[in-house]
Amino acid sequence: MREEQAQMTFEVCIEECRNYTWQGKLTAEEKVLEFKSETELLLAMDTLMYGEGEVPS
């Protein structure tokens, strides 16, 4: 049986590419988070979808 997964639309604005990595802003559901690397971007997406400290099943 398949559990329902969280669905969300993100807007990613890449403002700079410095030291071979992206920096910019992530917007979703009226929340804006800044990121300084691709890793921070993915963590920000995860946080917006599942909340801090929660692990998707």
LINVENVEN-V692035 format. One record per pair of residues at least 24 apart in sequence whose ideal C-beta (glycine too) atoms are under 10 Angstrom apart, sorted by sequence separation. I is the first residue (numbers start at 1). GAP is how many residues later the second one is. D is the distance in whole Angstrom. If there is no record, write none. Layout:
# LINVENVEN-V692035
<<I;GAP;D> <I;GAP;D>>
This chain:
# LINVENVEN-V692035
<<14;27;9> <12;29;7> <10;31;9> <12;32;10> <12;33;9> <10;34;9> <10;35;6> <8;37;8> <10;38;8> <10;39;9> <8;40;6> <8;41;5> <6;42;9> <7;42;9> <8;42;10> <6;43;5> <5;44;9> <6;44;7> <6;45;10> <6;50;8> <5;51;8> <5;52;9> <3;53;10> <3;54;7>>
